[in-house]
Amino acid sequence: MSGHSKFANIKHKKERNDSARGKIFTVLGREIAVAVKEGGADPANNSKLRDVIAKAKANNMPNDTIDRGIKKAAGDASAVNYEVITYEGYGPGGVAIIVDALTDNKNRTAANVRNAFTKGGGNVGTPGCVSYLFDRKGQIIIDKEECDLDADELMMVALDAGAEDFSEEEDSYEVLTDPDAFSDVREALEKAKIPMAGAEVTMLPQTWVELGDDESLKKMNKLIDLLDEDDDVQAVYHNWDE
């Protein structure tokens, strides 16, 4: 990541989320609802729900809020049906951007996403126009200050569980997995009492783009902020080297 600390970036994202906690809880609530609808309300028999619960806990979502979300999704036959939609496009300076959304109104979401790209000096492209620039991976971040194991011990636990790669940063460790192996690796680390600062299946850029002028930086920040403010947007991936 061009020398940037992955955990510092995670903390940066968390700080942004903390300033709008309602947004991240809305995002996680929708993910819980979709996971329950697809695989049932029992985490023991629903690996997707287990992963969402772990993600919710990493974002400081209270247990009772998680439980209420599961019960509501399981017991409400008239619950909103969310559709998964992915948008791809370019921001200022050719930055590649992928937007994952969960929505009950495709027209509203499409209009909002296009508006964000337009106001941020970018444009929405066709499906597949930038996704080839990313690798879909399971990513687990471990804060060094919270982990009792040294790098070698942690690496062996992760690799034995099926991880593809392990790397050490200044203040964190990163474990990468194949998306299909993510749940098994995350659960193995959880059973080993290894605290995780972040754990999710994500899109990792193969290359990074730097923005050198103030106008492009201003527009890119605006684009990201507008997407972050949209409740339908679940995740934004980009290859901007911040």
C-alpha contacts under 8 A as a table, 3 or more apart, distances in Angstrom:
res1	aa1	res2	aa2	distance
1	M	4	H	5.39
1	M	5	S	7.47
1	M	6	K	7.43
1	M	208	W	7.89
1	M	241	D	7.87
2	S	208	W	7.99
2	S	241	D	7.60
4	H	8	A	7.69
4	H	9	N	7.80
5	S	8	A	5.11
5	S	9	N	6.43
5	S	169	E	6.11
5	S	170	E	6.69
5	S	171	D	7.24
5	S	172	S	7.63
6	K	9	N	5.11
6	K	10	I	6.29
6	K	141	I	7.77
6	K	169	E	7.25
6	K	172	S	7.26
6	K	174	E	7.69
7	F	10	I	4.80
7	F	11	K	6.09
7	F	141	I	6.69
7	F	142	I	7.78
7	F	143	D	6.98
7	F	171	D	6.77
7	F	172	S	5.68
7	F	173	Y	7.98
7	F	197	A	7.95
8	A	11	K	5.05
8	A	12	H	6.07
8	A	171	D	7.94
9	N	12	H	4.89
9	N	13	K	6.22
10	I	13	K	5.12
10	I	14	K	6.17
10	I	197	A	7.90
10	I	198	G	7.32
11	K	14	K	4.88
11	K	15	E	6.10
12	H	15	E	5.15
12	H	16	R	6.40
13	K	16	R	5.11
13	K	17	N	6.16
14	K	17	N	4.86
14	K	18	D	5.90
14	K	59	N	7.39
15	E	18	D	4.94
15	E	19	S	6.42
16	R	19	S	5.36
16	R	20	A	6.84
17	N	20	A	5.11
17	N	21	R	5.52
17	N	23	K	7.29
17	N	24	I	6.16
18	D	21	R	4.90
20	A	23	K	5.50
20	A	24	I	7.04
21	R	24	I	5.34
21	R	25	F	6.17
22	G	25	F	5.20
22	G	26	T	6.06
23	K	26	T	5.08
23	K	27	V	6.25
23	K	229	E	7.39
23	K	231	D	6.32
24	I	27	V	4.96
24	I	28	L	6.14
25	F	28	L	5.05
25	F	29	G	5.85
25	F	56	A	7.98
25	F	61	M	6.97
26	T	29	G	5.00
26	T	30	R	6.30
26	T	231	D	6.89
27	V	30	R	5.38
27	V	31	E	6.42
27	V	231	D	6.83
27	V	232	D	7.63
27	V	233	V	7.58
27	V	234	Q	5.65
28	L	31	E	4.95
28	L	32	I	6.11
28	L	52	V	7.33
28	L	56	A	6.34
29	G	32	I	5.10
29	G	33	A	6.23
29	G	66	I	7.73
29	G	69	G	6.19
30	R	33	A	5.00
30	R	34	V	6.22
30	R	82	Y	7.71
30	R	102	L	7.32
31	E	34	V	5.19
31	E	35	A	6.08
31	E	52	V	6.77
32	I	35	A	5.10
32	I	36	V	6.08
32	I	49	L	6.45
32	I	52	V	6.36
32	I	53	I	7.57
32	I	69	G	6.72
32	I	70	I	6.46
32	I	73	A	7.69
33	A	36	V	5.24
33	A	37	K	6.17
33	A	69	G	7.02
33	A	70	I	6.76
33	A	73	A	5.09
34	V	37	K	5.13
34	V	38	E	6.13
34	V	81	N	7.97
34	V	82	Y	7.04
35	A	38	E	5.19
35	A	39	G	5.98
35	A	40	G	7.29
35	A	46	N	7.86
35	A	48	K	5.93
35	A	49	L	5.18
35	A	52	V	7.76
36	V	39	G	5.34
36	V	40	G	4.51
36	V	41	A	5.00
36	V	46	N	7.96
36	V	49	L	6.55
36	V	70	I	6.73
36	V	73	A	6.37
36	V	74	A	6.48
37	K	40	G	5.85
37	K	41	A	7.83
37	K	73	A	7.05
37	K	74	A	7.18
39	G	45	N	7.64
39	G	46	N	5.40
39	G	48	K	7.57
39	G	49	L	7.61
40	G	43	P	7.83
40	G	45	N	7.64
40	G	46	N	6.51
40	G	74	A	7.21
41	A	46	N	7.49
41	A	49	L	7.77
41	A	70	I	6.16
41	A	71	K	7.35
41	A	73	A	7.94
41	A	74	A	5.95
42	D	45	N	5.62
42	D	46	N	6.21
42	D	49	L	8.00
43	P	46	N	4.79
43	P	47	S	6.52
43	P	49	L	5.60
43	P	50	R	5.19
44	A	47	S	7.21
44	A	50	R	7.46
46	N	49	L	5.38
46	N	50	R	6.40
47	S	50	R	4.94
47	S	51	D	6.23
47	S	183	S	6.64
48	K	51	D	5.13
48	K	52	V	6.31
48	K	183	S	7.84
49	L	52	V	5.05
49	L	53	I	6.09
50	R	53	I	5.12
50	R	54	A	6.25
51	D	54	A	5.11
51	D	55	K	6.22
51	D	183	S	6.53
51	D	200	E	7.48
52	V	55	K	4.95
52	V	56	A	6.05
53	I	56	A	4.95
53	I	57	K	6.18
53	I	66	I	7.15
54	A	57	K	5.16
54	A	58	A	6.22
54	A	199	A	7.32
55	K	58	A	5.07
55	K	59	N	6.42
55	K	198	G	6.93
55	K	199	A	6.00
55	K	200	E	6.69
56	A	59	N	5.11
56	A	60	N	6.47
56	A	61	M	5.29
56	A	66	I	7.56
57	K	60	N	4.93
57	K	61	M	5.27
57	K	62	P	7.12
57	K	63	N	7.60
58	A	61	M	7.53
58	A	196	M	7.06
58	A	197	A	5.97
58	A	198	G	5.97
58	A	199	A	7.62
61	M	65	T	6.76
61	M	66	I	6.92
62	P	65	T	5.26
62	P	66	I	6.45
63	N	66	I	5.04
63	N	67	D	6.14
64	D	67	D	4.97
64	D	68	R	6.05
65	T	68	R	5.13
65	T	69	G	6.19
66	I	69	G	5.15
66	I	70	I	6.35
67	D	70	I	5.17
67	D	71	K	6.19
68	R	71	K	5.14
68	R	72	K	5.94
69	G	72	K	5.15
69	G	73	A	6.13
70	I	73	A	5.22
70	I	74	A	6.09
71	K	74	A	5.06
71	K	75	G	5.89
72	K	75	G	5.28
72	K	76	D	5.76
73	A	76	D	5.69
73	A	79	A	6.72
74	A	77	A	7.67
76	D	79	A	5.22
80	V	104	D	6.87
81	N	104	D	6.22
82	Y	102	L	5.58
82	Y	103	T	4.96
82	Y	104	D	4.94
83	E	101	A	7.96
83	E	102	L	5.38
83	E	103	T	5.29
83	E	104	D	6.28
84	V	100	D	7.32
84	V	101	A	5.82
84	V	102	L	4.76
84	V	103	T	6.75
85	I	100	D	6.05
85	I	101	A	5.19
85	I	102	L	6.36
85	I	103	T	7.63
86	T	98	I	7.03
86	T	99	V	5.58
86	T	100	D	4.59
86	T	101	A	6.11
86	T	127	P	7.91
87	Y	98	I	5.82
87	Y	99	V	5.03
87	Y	100	D	6.58
87	Y	124	V	7.08
87	Y	125	G	7.66
87	Y	126	T	7.88
87	Y	127	P	6.79
88	E	96	A	7.72
88	E	97	I	5.81
88	E	98	I	4.61
88	E	99	V	6.31
88	E	124	V	5.94
88	E	125	G	5.59
88	E	126	T	6.58
88	E	127	P	6.08
88	E	128	G	7.03
88	E	129	C	6.51
88	E	130	V	6.23
88	E	131	S	7.24
89	G	96	A	6.18
89	G	97	I	5.38
89	G	98	I	6.64
89	G	122	G	7.39
89	G	123	N	5.68
89	G	124	V	4.14
89	G	125	G	4.47
89	G	126	T	7.37
89	G	129	C	6.93
89	G	130	V	6.67
90	Y	94	G	5.53
90	Y	95	V	5.40
90	Y	96	A	4.83
90	Y	97	I	5.70
90	Y	117	F	7.93
90	Y	122	G	5.35
90	Y	123	N	5.53
90	Y	124	V	6.49
90	Y	125	G	7.19
90	Y	130	V	7.92
91	G	94	G	5.68
91	G	95	V	4.88
91	G	96	A	6.42
91	G	97	I	6.80
91	G	117	F	6.87
91	G	120	G	6.94
91	G	121	G	6.23
91	G	122	G	4.03
91	G	123	N	6.59
91	G	220	M	6.48
91	G	223	L	7.70
92	P	95	V	6.03
92	P	120	G	7.33
92	P	121	G	5.62
92	P	122	G	5.57
92	P	211	L	7.90
92	P	216	S	5.55
92	P	217	L	7.94
92	P	219	K	6.88
92	P	220	M	6.16
93	G	209	V	7.78
93	G	210	E	8.00
93	G	211	L	6.39
93	G	216	S	6.87
94	G	209	V	7.60
95	V	209	V	6.05
95	V	238	H	6.82
95	V	239	N	6.02
95	V	240	W	5.76
96	A	130	V	5.85
96	A	133	L	7.79
96	A	238	H	5.45
96	A	239	N	5.78
96	A	240	W	7.55
97	I	130	V	7.09
97	I	236	V	7.08
97	I	237	Y	5.67
97	I	238	H	4.40
97	I	239	N	7.07
98	I	130	V	7.42
98	I	131	S	7.09
98	I	236	V	5.80
98	I	237	Y	5.05
98	I	238	H	6.32
99	V	233	V	6.93
99	V	234	Q	7.66
99	V	235	A	5.95
99	V	236	V	4.68
99	V	237	Y	6.47
100	D	233	V	6.01
100	D	234	Q	5.49
100	D	235	A	5.15
100	D	236	V	6.41
101	A	109	T	7.84
101	A	232	D	5.41
101	A	233	V	4.31
101	A	234	Q	5.01
101	A	235	A	6.99
102	L	232	D	5.44
102	L	233	V	6.50
102	L	234	Q	6.45
103	T	106	K	6.25
103	T	109	T	6.84
103	T	232	D	5.44
105	N	108	R	5.53
105	N	109	T	6.40
106	K	109	T	5.18
106	K	110	A	5.97
107	N	110	A	5.22
107	N	111	A	6.14
108	R	111	A	5.26
108	R	112	N	6.21
109	T	112	N	5.12
109	T	113	V	6.09
109	T	232	D	6.52
110	A	113	V	5.23
110	A	114	R	6.09
111	A	114	R	5.23
111	A	115	N	6.05
112	N	115	N	5.04
112	N	116	A	6.23
112	N	230	D	7.60
113	V	116	A	5.11
113	V	117	F	6.35
113	V	227	L	6.77
114	R	117	F	5.14
114	R	118	T	6.07
114	R	123	N	7.12
114	R	124	V	6.27
115	N	118	T	5.06
115	N	119	K	6.05
116	A	119	K	5.31
116	A	120	G	5.99
116	A	222	K	7.86
116	A	223	L	5.31
116	A	224	I	7.86
116	A	226	L	5.51
116	A	227	L	6.27
117	F	120	G	5.04
117	F	121	G	6.21
117	F	122	G	4.72
117	F	123	N	5.24
117	F	124	V	6.58
117	F	223	L	5.85
118	T	121	G	5.29
118	T	122	G	5.44
118	T	123	N	5.96
119	K	122	G	7.48
119	K	219	K	7.43
119	K	222	K	7.40
119	K	223	L	6.67
120	G	219	K	4.48
120	G	220	M	5.70
120	G	221	N	7.60
120	G	222	K	5.51
120	G	223	L	4.26
120	G	224	I	7.96
121	G	216	S	7.95
121	G	219	K	5.93
121	G	220	M	7.45
121	G	223	L	7.70
125	G	129	C	6.23
126	T	129	C	5.58
127	P	130	V	7.95
128	G	131	S	5.21
128	G	132	Y	6.67
129	C	132	Y	7.26
130	V	133	L	5.56
130	V	134	F	7.57
131	S	134	F	5.42
131	S	135	D	7.94
132	Y	135	D	7.50
133	L	205	P	6.10
133	L	206	Q	5.79
133	L	207	T	7.35
134	F	203	M	5.73
134	F	204	L	5.24
134	F	205	P	4.36
134	F	206	Q	5.49
135	D	203	M	5.50
135	D	204	L	5.18
135	D	205	P	6.42
135	D	206	Q	6.89
136	R	178	D	7.81
136	R	179	P	6.87
136	R	201	V	7.07
136	R	202	T	5.78
136	R	203	M	4.56
136	R	204	L	6.33
137	K	176	L	6.38
137	K	177	T	5.75
137	K	178	D	5.46
137	K	179	P	5.23
137	K	201	V	5.59
137	K	202	T	5.57
137	K	203	M	6.23
137	K	204	L	6.92
138	G	175	V	7.99
138	G	176	L	5.51
138	G	177	T	4.71
138	G	178	D	5.90
138	G	179	P	5.01
138	G	181	A	7.76
138	G	182	F	5.19
138	G	199	A	7.51
138	G	200	E	5.78
138	G	201	V	4.09
138	G	202	T	6.07
139	Q	174	E	6.95
139	Q	175	V	5.79
139	Q	176	L	4.80
139	Q	177	T	6.50
139	Q	182	F	7.81
139	Q	198	G	7.71
139	Q	199	A	5.77
139	Q	200	E	5.62
139	Q	201	V	5.96
139	Q	202	T	6.64
140	I	174	E	5.77
140	I	175	V	5.03
140	I	176	L	6.52
140	I	186	R	7.43
140	I	196	M	6.79
140	I	197	A	7.66
140	I	198	G	5.59
140	I	199	A	4.36
140	I	200	E	6.65
141	I	172	S	6.75
141	I	173	Y	5.81
141	I	174	E	4.80
141	I	175	V	6.51
141	I	196	M	5.89
141	I	197	A	5.46
141	I	198	G	4.99
141	I	199	A	6.41
142	I	146	E	7.56
142	I	147	C	7.12
142	I	172	S	5.51
142	I	173	Y	5.12
142	I	174	E	6.49
142	I	194	I	7.85
142	I	195	P	6.52
142	I	196	M	4.82
142	I	197	A	5.34
142	I	198	G	7.11
143	D	146	E	5.43
143	D	147	C	6.48
143	D	171	D	6.38
143	D	172	S	4.59
143	D	173	Y	6.62
143	D	195	P	7.72
143	D	196	M	7.03
143	D	197	A	6.08
144	K	147	C	5.22
144	K	148	D	7.95
144	K	171	D	5.58
144	K	172	S	4.92
144	K	173	Y	6.81
145	E	148	D	7.97
145	E	171	D	7.53
146	E	195	P	6.54
147	C	150	D	7.84
147	C	194	I	6.31
147	C	195	P	6.53
148	D	194	I	8.00
149	L	153	E	5.86
149	L	154	L	5.80
150	D	153	E	5.48
150	D	154	L	6.16
151	A	154	L	5.20
151	A	155	M	5.95
151	A	168	E	7.35
151	A	173	Y	7.83
152	D	155	M	5.08
152	D	156	M	6.25
153	E	156	M	5.28
153	E	157	V	6.42
154	L	157	V	5.17
154	L	158	A	6.22
155	M	158	A	5.12
155	M	159	L	6.01
155	M	166	F	6.14
156	M	159	L	5.16
156	M	160	D	5.80
157	V	160	D	5.28
157	V	161	A	6.22
157	V	188	A	7.88
157	V	189	L	7.26
158	A	161	A	5.16
158	A	162	G	6.58
158	A	163	A	5.44
158	A	166	F	7.63
158	A	175	V	7.06
158	A	185	V	6.61
158	A	188	A	7.76
158	A	189	L	7.01
159	L	162	G	5.11
159	L	163	A	4.64
159	L	164	E	6.77
159	L	165	D	7.41
159	L	166	F	7.82
160	D	163	A	7.21
161	A	184	D	6.91
161	A	185	V	5.15
161	A	188	A	6.19
162	G	177	T	7.27
162	G	181	A	6.67
162	G	184	D	7.59
162	G	185	V	6.08
163	A	166	F	7.55
163	A	175	V	6.72
163	A	176	L	5.97
163	A	177	T	4.68
163	A	178	D	7.32
163	A	181	A	7.42
163	A	182	F	7.88
163	A	185	V	6.36
164	E	175	V	7.69
164	E	176	L	5.67
164	E	177	T	4.93
164	E	178	D	6.74
165	D	175	V	5.90
165	D	176	L	5.09
165	D	177	T	6.83
166	F	173	Y	7.30
166	F	174	E	5.75
166	F	175	V	4.70
166	F	176	L	6.38
167	S	173	Y	5.81
167	S	174	E	5.24
167	S	175	V	6.68
168	E	172	S	6.24
168	E	173	Y	4.59
168	E	174	E	6.39
169	E	172	S	5.10
169	E	173	Y	5.82
169	E	174	E	7.65
177	T	180	D	7.98
177	T	181	A	6.11
177	T	182	F	5.61
177	T	185	V	7.56
178	D	181	A	5.25
178	D	182	F	6.24
179	P	182	F	5.16
179	P	201	V	6.25
180	D	183	S	7.30
181	A	184	D	5.50
181	A	185	V	6.28
182	F	185	V	5.28
182	F	186	R	6.01
182	F	200	E	7.96
182	F	201	V	7.26
183	S	186	R	5.18
183	S	187	E	6.03
184	D	187	E	5.25
184	D	188	A	6.13
185	V	188	A	5.06
185	V	189	L	6.32
186	R	189	L	5.24
186	R	190	E	6.15
186	R	199	A	7.37
187	E	190	E	4.84
187	E	191	K	6.08
188	A	191	K	5.15
188	A	192	A	6.26
189	L	192	A	4.96
189	L	193	K	6.45
189	L	194	I	5.37
189	L	195	P	7.87
190	E	193	K	5.12
190	E	194	I	5.63
190	E	195	P	7.06
191	K	194	I	7.52
196	M	199	A	6.64
202	T	237	Y	7.95
203	M	237	Y	6.33
204	L	237	Y	7.70
205	P	208	W	6.76
205	P	238	H	7.05
205	P	239	N	5.45
207	T	239	N	6.73
208	W	239	N	4.88
208	W	240	W	5.81
208	W	241	D	5.49
209	V	239	N	5.94
209	V	240	W	4.98
209	V	241	D	5.50
210	E	240	W	6.09
210	E	241	D	5.17
210	E	242	E	7.32
211	L	216	S	6.32
211	L	217	L	6.23
211	L	240	W	7.51
211	L	241	D	7.64
212	G	216	S	7.44
212	G	217	L	7.56
213	D	216	S	5.62
213	D	217	L	6.42
214	D	217	L	5.03
214	D	218	K	6.05
215	E	218	K	5.10
215	E	219	K	6.21
216	S	219	K	5.13
216	S	220	M	6.01
217	L	220	M	5.14
217	L	221	N	6.16
218	K	221	N	5.31
218	K	222	K	6.25
219	K	222	K	5.01
219	K	223	L	6.14
220	M	223	L	5.07
220	M	224	I	6.26
221	N	224	I	5.21
221	N	225	D	6.01
222	K	225	D	5.06
222	K	226	L	6.10
223	L	226	L	5.32
223	L	227	L	6.37
224	I	227	L	5.20
224	I	228	D	6.07
224	I	236	V	7.81
225	D	228	D	4.99
225	D	229	E	6.19
226	L	229	E	5.20
226	L	230	D	6.63
227	L	230	D	5.34
227	L	233	V	6.52
227	L	236	V	7.57
228	D	231	D	7.69
228	D	233	V	6.89
228	D	236	V	7.83
230	D	233	V	5.53
231	D	234	Q	7.47
233	V	236	V	7.57
